[in-house]
Amino acid sequence: MQHDWIPEVLEDLRAYARENGLPRLAEELDSVRLFALAEIASRFEPPPDTGGHQTRGPR
């Protein structure tokens, strides 16, 4: 995936913040990393199964 690097960079930043006395920043970066993982995963999930029925948008 083309976005795999984002959580890795956020993890590196979080580790740096923890090691350098920035615990609040580390905590926020952990939250952002989890958000990034969820958003990236949701972009690549298959569409929901419609049970063979086609859905239509608003008319």
PyMOL commands that set and color helices and strands:
alter all, ss='L'
color gray80, all
select helices_A, chain A and resi 5-19+23-43
alter helices_A, ss='H'
color red, helices_A
deselect
rebuild
show_as cartoon
